[in-house]
Amino acid sequence: MAVNFASSLLPLAKEADSSDSTRQFLRHVMVVGGTLREWNDLGDQRWAHRVETLGAIVSQAGASYLTLRAFESGDAAAAQDWWERQIDNCQVMIDPCGDGRDRFATAMRRLDPADPVNEATVAEVLYAPADCEPDLILVLGEPDRLPPSLVWELAYGELVFVSVSWDELVADHVVDAIADFAQRERRFGGLNETDESIG
């Protein structure tokens, strides 16, 4: 599938200024939205189209991974399986777990008891098969409510909120989020040196 959009939106992998250490390559995009019932209502054909389209966009932006994650389990949650697809150069992972605490607990159980428990080892089991944390997290919903499906990811991922439902998500929302990410100066949890609000 060919997905075309303005190359000016994609400075991330090819044109990033290597002299500016705060401008990072986009390697992993996460889209968070919907309940498990809304996921189930999407149907197989629309799921296939969504994965194909968004995977192609993220691949064209130079990222290797796209994770689609439920915002929350919701009421009358239909059981869903984790699955993945390779779209161009992007591995797309579909993660239906709507409770970030459950995901974190499961990841901790998968840690090898011989390994140290630190940021790197936890991230490795939490995001596998991706080999990195999400750089960009597109959250479908209002910015005054964080998804219960996110816990660990909130530390360093750049959040972009879009006030649309899971059913309303279209390719342009992801394109716009990537363009927004390209303009940001990432601080990875730190503060800007010029921030005068520091006491």
N, C-alpha and C positions, 0 to 999 in steps of 0.2 A: 504494500500500500504506500503510495507516495503522499506525503503530507507536506505542503508548501506553505511557508509563511516567511515574513520579512527576515532576511539574514541579519538585520540590525538588532533583532531580538535575541540573537545567539552569539554574544561575544564571549561566552563562558569558556568553552574548551579551546577555541582557536585563537582568540584575540586577547585573552586575559593578560594584564600587565604583570609580568613576573617580578618587577621591582617593588610592587605593592603587596606585602605579605597578607594584607587583610582581604584582598580580592582572591577568592578561592575558586577552584574548578567545581562545577556542579557534577557530582557523581551519583547522588541518590536523591530521588524525589519521592515524597510520600503524599498521597491524597487521602484525607480522612473525612468520611461523611456517611450518613445514613445509618439506619438500624438494620439488624439482620433480616427483619421482615421486609424492609424496603429493598434490601439486596436480593432477597428471594423473588420479590415481585418484578425485578428487572427482566428476568427470563433469560434463557440461554443465548438467544440470538442477539439481544441487546448487550449482554455481557461480553460476548465474543467481539462485537463491534467496538465496545468501549475499550477493551483491553488492546485490541489491534490499533485503534486510533491514538490512545494516550501513550502506548508503548512506542509508537513511531515518532510522536512528538518529542518524548523524552530522549529517545535515541538520537534524533536529529540535533537536540541541544547538547549532545556529547555525554550524557549521563549513562551509566551502566545499569542502574537499578531504578525500578519504579515499584513502590509498594502501595497497594490499595487497601485501606483499613477501614473497618466500620467505626463510626463515631461512638456508638454505644450498642449494647445488645438490644435494648428496647423491650417493649411488651410483646408477648406472644412470639418470642424469637424462634425462628425456624433454624434447625441445625444446618450448619454450613461447614464445608471442608476447606482447609487451606490448600491452595493449588498455585501453580506457576506456569508461565509460558515465556518463550524466548521470542521477542519481536525485534527484528533487525539486530542491533548491537545492545539491546536492553533486555535484561531479565525482569519480567513483571511478576510480582508476587501478590497473591490475593489472600489477605489475612482477615478472616472474619471475627477474630477475637475482639469483643467490644469492651473488655475490662483489662486495663493496663496492669492492674495489680495481679490478676491471674497470669497474664503473660510473663510478668517479671518473676513470679514464684515458679512458674514452669521452667523458665530459663535458668534460674538458680539451681533447680534440681538436676538440670542437664550438665552443670559444671562438673568437671573432673575434680574429685576431692583432692587430688594431688596438685592441682593448679591453684595459684594464689587468687583470691577474690579481689579484683581491682577493676577499674574502669574498662580496660582493654578486654579482659576475659569475659566480663559481663556483656559488653557490647557484642563480642564475637558470637556468643550463644543467642543473644536477643535478636540479632538481625540476620543470622544465617538463613539462606546462603549468601546474602549480601555481605561484603567484606568491609563495610563502613556504615556509620550512622547516617541518617537522613540529613542532607544539607538544607533542603527546602521542604517545608510541610505546609501543604495547601489544606486548610480546614474549611469545610463547607458548614457555614453557620455564622451566628453573630459573634463578634469579637469579645463579648463579655462572658462567654462560657467556653471553658476548655473541655476538650473531649475526655471522657473517662477512660478511653482506650489508650491515651497517651500518659506515660509517667516518665520514663527514662528519657524519651525523645525530646522533652521540653528543655533540657539543659543547654543544648547547642544548636538545635535546628532553627532555621529562620522561618517564622510563622507568617503566612499570608492567609487572611480570612476573606471568604467570599460568601455573601449572604444569599446562597441558593441551596435548594434541596438536592439530595442525591439524584433524584430523577431529572433534575434540571441541569446537571453537570454536562458541559460541552467542552470541546477541544479548546476553544478560545479562553476559557477560564485557566487552563493549565499554561497556555502560551503567555497570557498576561502575568501569571504568577512567576514564570521563569524570567520574564522581562523585568519584573519588580526585583527579583533576587539579584539579577545582573547589576542593578544600580546600588545595591546595598554595600555598606562597609561592615564586614562581619567582625564581631569582637569576641565571639566564642564565650559568652558569659561574663566578659570583662567590661570595664567602663572606658569610654573615650577619654583620652588624656586631657582633652579640652573641656570636659564636662565640669561646669562650675558648681554643680549641685553637690559635688563631693565635699564632705565636711572637713 
